[in-house]
Amino acid sequence: MKVDSTNKPYIFKKVKTYSAEEIIAAGGTTAFGKLTGHTPERLKDMPVGEPLTEEEYKKALKTLKNR
């Protein structure tokens, strides 16, 4: 039996992440956002909906407050 090895496996696209140093080197969060194409206008055009549940939001605020 011959195995067809011409099919390549599906590989997920890697999501690019950035370090705090890279963001600071770009000139801060606003400059970094502009550099990467994340502008306030694009944020306003996002689909309606909450990115976090109420519980997740409260947990995130608590975590930030404790830092």
HTML snippet that shows the backbone in 3Dmol.js (N, CA, C, O; Angstrom):
<script src="https://3Dmol.org/build/3Dmol-min.js"></script>
<div id="view" style="width:600px;height:400px;position:relative"></div>
<script>
const pdb = `
ATOM      1  N   MET A   1       0.841  -1.174   0.000  1.00  0.00           N
ATOM      2  CA  MET A   1       0.000   0.000   0.000  1.00  0.00           C
ATOM      3  C   MET A   1       0.889   1.242   0.000  1.00  0.00           C
ATOM      4  O   MET A   1       1.796   1.355   0.824  1.00  0.00           O
ATOM      5  N   LYS A   2       0.635   2.165  -0.914  1.00  0.00           N
ATOM      6  CA  LYS A   2       1.422   3.385  -1.019  1.00  0.00           C
ATOM      7  C   LYS A   2       0.716   4.507  -0.251  1.00  0.00           C
ATOM      8  O   LYS A   2      -0.492   4.700  -0.384  1.00  0.00           O
ATOM      9  N   VAL A   3       1.486   5.239   0.550  1.00  0.00           N
ATOM     10  CA  VAL A   3       0.941   6.339   1.344  1.00  0.00           C
ATOM     11  C   VAL A   3       1.153   7.643   0.590  1.00  0.00           C
ATOM     12  O   VAL A   3       2.244   7.913   0.088  1.00  0.00           O
ATOM     13  N   ASP A   4       0.100   8.448   0.516  1.00  0.00           N
ATOM     14  CA  ASP A   4       0.198   9.746  -0.149  1.00  0.00           C
ATOM     15  C   ASP A   4       0.830  10.742   0.817  1.00  0.00           C
ATOM     16  O   ASP A   4       0.198  11.149   1.792  1.00  0.00           O
ATOM     17  N   SER A   5       2.054  11.128   0.553  1.00  0.00           N
ATOM     18  CA  SER A   5       2.753  12.046   1.448  1.00  0.00           C
ATOM     19  C   SER A   5       2.817  13.463   0.883  1.00  0.00           C
ATOM     20  O   SER A   5       3.582  14.292   1.376  1.00  0.00           O
ATOM     21  N   THR A   6       2.027  13.743  -0.137  1.00  0.00           N
ATOM     22  CA  THR A   6       2.041  15.083  -0.728  1.00  0.00           C
ATOM     23  C   THR A   6       1.212  16.076   0.074  1.00  0.00           C
ATOM     24  O   THR A   6       1.394  17.286  -0.062  1.00  0.00           O
ATOM     25  N   ASN A   7       0.309  15.581   0.905  1.00  0.00           N
ATOM     26  CA  ASN A   7      -0.499  16.477   1.730  1.00  0.00           C
ATOM     27  C   ASN A   7       0.333  16.987   2.893  1.00  0.00           C
ATOM     28  O   ASN A   7       0.947  16.213   3.628  1.00  0.00           O
ATOM     29  N   LYS A   8       0.342  18.306   3.045  1.00  0.00           N
ATOM     30  CA  LYS A   8       1.072  18.903   4.157  1.00  0.00           C
ATOM     31  C   LYS A   8       0.109  19.066   5.327  1.00  0.00           C
ATOM     32  O   LYS A   8      -1.071  19.351   5.118  1.00  0.00           O
ATOM     33  N   PRO A   9       0.593  18.890   6.549  1.00  0.00           N
ATOM     34  CA  PRO A   9      -0.292  19.068   7.705  1.00  0.00           C
ATOM     35  C   PRO A   9      -0.664  20.539   7.869  1.00  0.00           C
ATOM     36  O   PRO A   9       0.114  21.431   7.531  1.00  0.00           O
ATOM     37  N   TYR A  10      -1.859  20.774   8.391  1.00  0.00           N
ATOM     38  CA  TYR A  10      -2.300  22.143   8.651  1.00  0.00           C
ATOM     39  C   TYR A  10      -1.572  22.648   9.884  1.00  0.00           C
ATOM     40  O   TYR A  10      -1.560  21.990  10.924  1.00  0.00           O
ATOM     41  N   ILE A  11      -0.974  23.805   9.762  1.00  0.00           N
ATOM     42  CA  ILE A  11      -0.249  24.400  10.880  1.00  0.00           C
ATOM     43  C   ILE A  11      -0.912  25.736  11.199  1.00  0.00           C
ATOM     44  O   ILE A  11      -1.138  26.557  10.310  1.00  0.00           O
ATOM     45  N   PHE A  12      -1.220  25.943  12.479  1.00  0.00           N
ATOM     46  CA  PHE A  12      -1.841  27.190  12.895  1.00  0.00           C
ATOM     47  C   PHE A  12      -0.878  28.351  12.701  1.00  0.00           C
ATOM     48  O   PHE A  12       0.332  28.211  12.879  1.00  0.00           O
ATOM     49  N   LYS A  13      -1.430  29.491  12.336  1.00  0.00           N
ATOM     50  CA  LYS A  13      -0.632  30.697  12.192  1.00  0.00           C
ATOM     51  C   LYS A  13      -0.241  31.177  13.587  1.00  0.00           C
ATOM     52  O   LYS A  13      -1.081  31.250  14.484  1.00  0.00           O
ATOM     53  N   LYS A  14       1.020  31.499  13.761  1.00  0.00           N
ATOM     54  CA  LYS A  14       1.479  31.984  15.062  1.00  0.00           C
ATOM     55  C   LYS A  14       1.041  33.429  15.249  1.00  0.00           C
ATOM     56  O   LYS A  14       1.082  34.234  14.319  1.00  0.00           O
ATOM     57  N   VAL A  15       0.627  33.734  16.452  1.00  0.00           N
ATOM     58  CA  VAL A  15       0.226  35.086  16.785  1.00  0.00           C
ATOM     59  C   VAL A  15       1.453  35.815  17.300  1.00  0.00           C
ATOM     60  O   VAL A  15       2.129  35.340  18.213  1.00  0.00           O
ATOM     61  N   LYS A  16       1.741  36.969  16.716  1.00  0.00           N
ATOM     62  CA  LYS A  16       2.911  37.741  17.122  1.00  0.00           C
ATOM     63  C   LYS A  16       2.627  38.420  18.446  1.00  0.00           C
ATOM     64  O   LYS A  16       1.592  39.063  18.617  1.00  0.00           O
ATOM     65  N   THR A  17       3.540  38.275  19.369  1.00  0.00           N
ATOM     66  CA  THR A  17       3.434  38.961  20.647  1.00  0.00           C
ATOM     67  C   THR A  17       4.602  39.924  20.777  1.00  0.00           C
ATOM     68  O   THR A  17       5.630  39.758  20.121  1.00  0.00           O
ATOM     69  N   TYR A  18       4.443  40.919  21.616  1.00  0.00           N
ATOM     70  CA  TYR A  18       5.468  41.938  21.789  1.00  0.00           C
ATOM     71  C   TYR A  18       5.783  42.096  23.267  1.00  0.00           C
ATOM     72  O   TYR A  18       4.901  41.982  24.118  1.00  0.00           O
ATOM     73  N   SER A  19       7.039  42.358  23.561  1.00  0.00           N
ATOM     74  CA  SER A  19       7.451  42.569  24.947  1.00  0.00           C
ATOM     75  C   SER A  19       7.222  44.029  25.325  1.00  0.00           C
ATOM     76  O   SER A  19       7.034  44.884  24.460  1.00  0.00           O
ATOM     77  N   ALA A  20       7.239  44.299  26.616  1.00  0.00           N
ATOM     78  CA  ALA A  20       7.100  45.678  27.088  1.00  0.00           C
ATOM     79  C   ALA A  20       8.235  46.538  26.546  1.00  0.00           C
ATOM     80  O   ALA A  20       8.028  47.708  26.225  1.00  0.00           O
ATOM     81  N   GLU A  21       9.426  45.968  26.444  1.00  0.00           N
ATOM     82  CA  GLU A  21      10.581  46.707  25.931  1.00  0.00           C
ATOM     83  C   GLU A  21      10.358  47.142  24.485  1.00  0.00           C
ATOM     84  O   GLU A  21      10.725  48.253  24.104  1.00  0.00           O
ATOM     85  N   GLU A  22       9.750  46.258  23.675  1.00  0.00           N
ATOM     86  CA  GLU A  22       9.477  46.594  22.277  1.00  0.00           C
ATOM     87  C   GLU A  22       8.456  47.731  22.181  1.00  0.00           C
ATOM     88  O   GLU A  22       8.574  48.611  21.328  1.00  0.00           O
ATOM     89  N   ILE A  23       7.469  47.706  23.051  1.00  0.00           N
ATOM     90  CA  ILE A  23       6.441  48.746  23.047  1.00  0.00           C
ATOM     91  C   ILE A  23       7.043  50.081  23.472  1.00  0.00           C
ATOM     92  O   ILE A  23       6.766  51.114  22.863  1.00  0.00           O
ATOM     93  N   ILE A  24       7.862  50.058  24.509  1.00  0.00           N
ATOM     94  CA  ILE A  24       8.517  51.282  24.974  1.00  0.00           C
ATOM     95  C   ILE A  24       9.478  51.810  23.914  1.00  0.00           C
ATOM     96  O   ILE A  24       9.544  53.017  23.680  1.00  0.00           O
ATOM     97  N   ALA A  25      10.218  50.916  23.276  1.00  0.00           N
ATOM     98  CA  ALA A  25      11.168  51.325  22.234  1.00  0.00           C
ATOM     99  C   ALA A  25      10.459  51.971  21.047  1.00  0.00           C
ATOM    100  O   ALA A  25      11.042  52.806  20.356  1.00  0.00           O
ATOM    101  N   ALA A  26       9.213  51.591  20.808  1.00  0.00           N
ATOM    102  CA  ALA A  26       8.449  52.165  19.700  1.00  0.00           C
ATOM    103  C   ALA A  26       7.971  53.574  20.023  1.00  0.00           C
ATOM    104  O   ALA A  26       7.513  54.295  19.137  1.00  0.00           O
ATOM    105  N   GLY A  27       8.077  53.967  21.290  1.00  0.00           N
ATOM    106  CA  GLY A  27       7.657  55.311  21.686  1.00  0.00           C
ATOM    107  C   GLY A  27       6.449  55.321  22.597  1.00  0.00           C
ATOM    108  O   GLY A  27       5.825  56.366  22.783  1.00  0.00           O
ATOM    109  N   GLY A  28       6.110  54.185  23.164  1.00  0.00           N
ATOM    110  CA  GLY A  28       4.965  54.100  24.063  1.00  0.00           C
ATOM    111  C   GLY A  28       3.789  53.408  23.400  1.00  0.00           C
ATOM    112  O   GLY A  28       3.861  52.994  22.243  1.00  0.00           O
ATOM    113  N   THR A  29       2.716  53.292  24.145  1.00  0.00           N
ATOM    114  CA  THR A  29       1.579  52.511  23.659  1.00  0.00           C
ATOM    115  C   THR A  29       0.892  53.140  22.454  1.00  0.00           C
ATOM    116  O   THR A  29       0.479  52.429  21.538  1.00  0.00           O
ATOM    117  N   THR A  30       0.764  54.471  22.446  1.00  0.00           N
ATOM    118  CA  THR A  30       0.095  55.126  21.317  1.00  0.00           C
ATOM    119  C   THR A  30       0.912  54.971  20.044  1.00  0.00           C
ATOM    120  O   THR A  30       0.375  54.618  18.994  1.00  0.00           O
ATOM    121  N   ALA A  31       2.212  55.236  20.138  1.00  0.00           N
ATOM    122  CA  ALA A  31       3.089  55.094  18.966  1.00  0.00           C
ATOM    123  C   ALA A  31       3.134  53.647  18.503  1.00  0.00           C
ATOM    124  O   ALA A  31       3.134  53.373  17.303  1.00  0.00           O
ATOM    125  N   PHE A  32       3.174  52.723  19.451  1.00  0.00           N
ATOM    126  CA  PHE A  32       3.210  51.301  19.105  1.00  0.00           C
ATOM    127  C   PHE A  32       1.927  50.896  18.392  1.00  0.00           C
ATOM    128  O   PHE A  32       1.965  50.144  17.418  1.00  0.00           O
ATOM    129  N   GLY A  33       0.800  51.385  18.870  1.00  0.00           N
ATOM    130  CA  GLY A  33      -0.479  51.087  18.229  1.00  0.00           C
ATOM    131  C   GLY A  33      -0.517  51.581  16.796  1.00  0.00           C
ATOM    132  O   GLY A  33      -0.983  50.877  15.900  1.00  0.00           O
ATOM    133  N   LYS A  34      -0.027  52.791  16.584  1.00  0.00           N
ATOM    134  CA  LYS A  34       0.009  53.341  15.221  1.00  0.00           C
ATOM    135  C   LYS A  34       0.957  52.536  14.347  1.00  0.00           C
ATOM    136  O   LYS A  34       0.666  52.277  13.179  1.00  0.00           O
ATOM    137  N   LEU A  35       2.091  52.140  14.914  1.00  0.00           N
ATOM    138  CA  LEU A  35       3.085  51.364  14.178  1.00  0.00           C
ATOM    139  C   LEU A  35       2.517  50.024  13.715  1.00  0.00           C
ATOM    140  O   LEU A  35       2.817  49.567  12.612  1.00  0.00           O
ATOM    141  N   THR A  36       1.700  49.396  14.556  1.00  0.00           N
ATOM    142  CA  THR A  36       1.143  48.085  14.229  1.00  0.00           C
ATOM    143  C   THR A  36      -0.237  48.161  13.581  1.00  0.00           C
ATOM    144  O   THR A  36      -0.839  47.131  13.278  1.00  0.00           O
ATOM    145  N   GLY A  37      -0.741  49.378  13.368  1.00  0.00           N
ATOM    146  CA  GLY A  37      -2.026  49.526  12.691  1.00  0.00           C
ATOM    147  C   GLY A  37      -3.230  49.427  13.602  1.00  0.00           C
ATOM    148  O   GLY A  37      -4.352  49.263  13.121  1.00  0.00           O
ATOM    149  N   HIS A  38      -3.027  49.522  14.902  1.00  0.00           N
ATOM    150  CA  HIS A  38      -4.141  49.466  15.847  1.00  0.00           C
ATOM    151  C   HIS A  38      -4.470  50.894  16.275  1.00  0.00           C
ATOM    152  O   HIS A  38      -3.949  51.390  17.274  1.00  0.00           O
ATOM    153  N   THR A  39      -5.333  51.541  15.513  1.00  0.00           N
ATOM    154  CA  THR A  39      -5.686  52.928  15.770  1.00  0.00           C
ATOM    155  C   THR A  39      -7.026  53.005  16.491  1.00  0.00           C
ATOM    156  O   THR A  39      -7.798  52.046  16.481  1.00  0.00           O
ATOM    157  N   PRO A  40      -7.304  54.158  17.122  1.00  0.00           N
ATOM    158  CA  PRO A  40      -8.614  54.316  17.774  1.00  0.00           C
ATOM    159  C   PRO A  40      -9.774  54.117  16.802  1.00  0.00           C
ATOM    160  O   PRO A  40     -10.827  53.607  17.183  1.00  0.00           O
ATOM    161  N   GLU A  41      -9.578  54.521  15.546  1.00  0.00           N
ATOM    162  CA  GLU A  41     -10.635  54.350  14.548  1.00  0.00           C
ATOM    163  C   GLU A  41     -10.945  52.872  14.326  1.00  0.00           C
ATOM    164  O   GLU A  41     -12.108  52.486  14.211  1.00  0.00           O
ATOM    165  N   ARG A  42      -9.903  52.053  14.266  1.00  0.00           N
ATOM    166  CA  ARG A  42     -10.115  50.615  14.073  1.00  0.00           C
ATOM    167  C   ARG A  42     -10.805  50.011  15.286  1.00  0.00           C
ATOM    168  O   ARG A  42     -11.631  49.109  15.146  1.00  0.00           O
ATOM    169  N   LEU A  43     -10.472  50.502  16.475  1.00  0.00           N
ATOM    170  CA  LEU A  43     -11.128  49.990  17.678  1.00  0.00           C
ATOM    171  C   LEU A  43     -12.614  50.336  17.676  1.00  0.00           C
ATOM    172  O   LEU A  43     -13.441  49.541  18.121  1.00  0.00           O
ATOM    173  N   LYS A  44     -12.948  51.518  17.174  1.00  0.00           N
ATOM    174  CA  LYS A  44     -14.357  51.920  17.110  1.00  0.00           C
ATOM    175  C   LYS A  44     -15.139  51.071  16.115  1.00  0.00           C
ATOM    176  O   LYS A  44     -16.348  50.893  16.265  1.00  0.00           O
ATOM    177  N   ASP A  45     -14.457  50.545  15.100  1.00  0.00           N
ATOM    178  CA  ASP A  45     -15.110  49.734  14.075  1.00  0.00           C
ATOM    179  C   ASP A  45     -15.236  48.262  14.455  1.00  0.00           C
ATOM    180  O   ASP A  45     -15.728  47.456  13.665  1.00  0.00           O
ATOM    181  N   MET A  46     -14.795  47.910  15.658  1.00  0.00           N
ATOM    182  CA  MET A  46     -14.877  46.514  16.095  1.00  0.00           C
ATOM    183  C   MET A  46     -16.338  46.105  16.248  1.00  0.00           C
ATOM    184  O   MET A  46     -17.197  46.952  16.492  1.00  0.00           O
ATOM    185  N   PRO A  47     -16.623  44.812  16.107  1.00  0.00           N
ATOM    186  CA  PRO A  47     -17.994  44.341  16.294  1.00  0.00           C
ATOM    187  C   PRO A  47     -18.490  44.629  17.712  1.00  0.00           C
ATOM    188  O   PRO A  47     -17.719  44.649  18.671  1.00  0.00           O
ATOM    189  N   VAL A  48     -19.782  44.848  17.810  1.00  0.00           N
ATOM    190  CA  VAL A  48     -20.381  45.118  19.112  1.00  0.00           C
ATOM    191  C   VAL A  48     -20.329  43.852  19.954  1.00  0.00           C
ATOM    192  O   VAL A  48     -20.579  42.753  19.458  1.00  0.00           O
ATOM    193  N   GLY A  49     -20.007  44.013  21.210  1.00  0.00           N
ATOM    194  CA  GLY A  49     -19.950  42.872  22.114  1.00  0.00           C
ATOM    195  C   GLY A  49     -18.888  43.094  23.165  1.00  0.00           C
ATOM    196  O   GLY A  49     -17.926  43.830  22.944  1.00  0.00           O
ATOM    197  N   GLU A  50     -19.055  42.486  24.258  1.00  0.00           N
ATOM    198  CA  GLU A  50     -18.103  42.629  25.346  1.00  0.00           C
ATOM    199  C   GLU A  50     -16.982  41.610  25.202  1.00  0.00           C
ATOM    200  O   GLU A  50     -17.254  40.422  25.032  1.00  0.00           O
ATOM    201  N   PRO A  51     -15.724  42.050  25.267  1.00  0.00           N
ATOM    202  CA  PRO A  51     -14.615  41.108  25.167  1.00  0.00           C
ATOM    203  C   PRO A  51     -14.470  40.249  26.425  1.00  0.00           C
ATOM    204  O   PRO A  51     -13.913  39.152  26.368  1.00  0.00           O
ATOM    205  N   LEU A  52     -14.967  40.743  27.553  1.00  0.00           N
ATOM    206  CA  LEU A  52     -14.884  40.007  28.816  1.00  0.00           C
ATOM    207  C   LEU A  52     -16.272  39.882  29.427  1.00  0.00           C
ATOM    208  O   LEU A  52     -17.133  40.742  29.243  1.00  0.00           O
ATOM    209  N   THR A  53     -16.464  38.802  30.149  1.00  0.00           N
ATOM    210  CA  THR A  53     -17.697  38.682  30.923  1.00  0.00           C
ATOM    211  C   THR A  53     -17.571  39.608  32.129  1.00  0.00           C
ATOM    212  O   THR A  53     -16.476  40.076  32.440  1.00  0.00           O
ATOM    213  N   GLU A  54     -18.666  39.869  32.796  1.00  0.00           N
ATOM    214  CA  GLU A  54     -18.646  40.731  33.981  1.00  0.00           C
ATOM    215  C   GLU A  54     -17.694  40.174  35.038  1.00  0.00           C
ATOM    216  O   GLU A  54     -16.951  40.922  35.673  1.00  0.00           O
ATOM    217  N   GLU A  55     -17.725  38.856  35.220  1.00  0.00           N
ATOM    218  CA  GLU A  55     -16.855  38.208  36.207  1.00  0.00           C
ATOM    219  C   GLU A  55     -15.382  38.367  35.823  1.00  0.00           C
ATOM    220  O   GLU A  55     -14.549  38.671  36.677  1.00  0.00           O
ATOM    221  N   GLU A  56     -15.060  38.163  34.547  1.00  0.00           N
ATOM    222  CA  GLU A  56     -13.677  38.316  34.078  1.00  0.00           C
ATOM    223  C   GLU A  56     -13.209  39.764  34.235  1.00  0.00           C
ATOM    224  O   GLU A  56     -12.059  40.018  34.592  1.00  0.00           O
ATOM    225  N   TYR A  57     -14.108  40.703  33.967  1.00  0.00           N
ATOM    226  CA  TYR A  57     -13.793  42.119  34.087  1.00  0.00           C
ATOM    227  C   TYR A  57     -13.460  42.473  35.536  1.00  0.00           C
ATOM    228  O   TYR A  57     -12.466  43.151  35.798  1.00  0.00           O
ATOM    229  N   LYS A  58     -14.288  42.016  36.474  1.00  0.00           N
ATOM    230  CA  LYS A  58     -14.042  42.294  37.891  1.00  0.00           C
ATOM    231  C   LYS A  58     -12.739  41.659  38.359  1.00  0.00           C
ATOM    232  O   LYS A  58     -11.989  42.264  39.125  1.00  0.00           O
ATOM    233  N   LYS A  59     -12.472  40.442  37.900  1.00  0.00           N
ATOM    234  CA  LYS A  59     -11.234  39.758  38.270  1.00  0.00           C
ATOM    235  C   LYS A  59     -10.016  40.512  37.724  1.00  0.00           C
ATOM    236  O   LYS A  59      -9.006  40.649  38.414  1.00  0.00           O
ATOM    237  N   ALA A  60     -10.116  40.997  36.493  1.00  0.00           N
ATOM    238  CA  ALA A  60      -9.012  41.747  35.890  1.00  0.00           C
ATOM    239  C   ALA A  60      -8.759  43.045  36.649  1.00  0.00           C
ATOM    240  O   ALA A  60      -7.607  43.403  36.897  1.00  0.00           O
ATOM    241  N   LEU A  61      -9.822  43.749  37.019  1.00  0.00           N
ATOM    242  CA  LEU A  61      -9.661  44.985  37.780  1.00  0.00           C
ATOM    243  C   LEU A  61      -9.038  44.719  39.142  1.00  0.00           C
ATOM    244  O   LEU A  61      -8.192  45.488  39.600  1.00  0.00           O
ATOM    245  N   LYS A  62      -9.448  43.640  39.788  1.00  0.00           N
ATOM    246  CA  LYS A  62      -8.886  43.281  41.087  1.00  0.00           C
ATOM    247  C   LYS A  62      -7.398  42.967  40.959  1.00  0.00           C
ATOM    248  O   LYS A  62      -6.598  43.381  41.798  1.00  0.00           O
ATOM    249  N   THR A  63      -7.032  42.239  39.913  1.00  0.00           N
ATOM    250  CA  THR A  63      -5.630  41.898  39.677  1.00  0.00           C
ATOM    251  C   THR A  63      -4.807  43.157  39.450  1.00  0.00           C
ATOM    252  O   THR A  63      -3.716  43.295  40.003  1.00  0.00           O
ATOM    253  N   LEU A  64      -5.322  44.075  38.639  1.00  0.00           N
ATOM    254  CA  LEU A  64      -4.600  45.317  38.365  1.00  0.00           C
ATOM    255  C   LEU A  64      -4.467  46.175  39.618  1.00  0.00           C
ATOM    256  O   LEU A  64      -3.434  46.809  39.831  1.00  0.00           O
ATOM    257  N   LYS A  65      -5.501  46.197  40.439  1.00  0.00           N
ATOM    258  CA  LYS A  65      -5.473  46.997  41.662  1.00  0.00           C
ATOM    259  C   LYS A  65      -4.420  46.476  42.637  1.00  0.00           C
ATOM    260  O   LYS A  65      -3.791  47.255  43.353  1.00  0.00           O
ATOM    261  N   ASN A  66      -4.229  45.156  42.661  1.00  0.00           N
ATOM    262  CA  ASN A  66      -3.287  44.543  43.596  1.00  0.00           C
ATOM    263  C   ASN A  66      -1.835  44.646  43.151  1.00  0.00           C
ATOM    264  O   ASN A  66      -0.938  44.255  43.898  1.00  0.00           O
ATOM    265  N   ARG A  67      -1.585  45.155  41.971  1.00  0.00           N
ATOM    266  CA  ARG A  67      -0.199  45.258  41.480  1.00  0.00           C
ATOM    267  C   ARG A  67       0.458  46.514  41.922  1.00  0.00           C
ATOM    268  O   ARG A  67       1.620  46.751  41.595  1.00  0.00           O
TER     269      ARG A  67
END
`;
const viewer = $3Dmol.createViewer("view");
viewer.addModel(pdb, "pdb");
viewer.setStyle({}, {cartoon: {color: "spectrum"}});
viewer.zoomTo();
viewer.render();
</script>
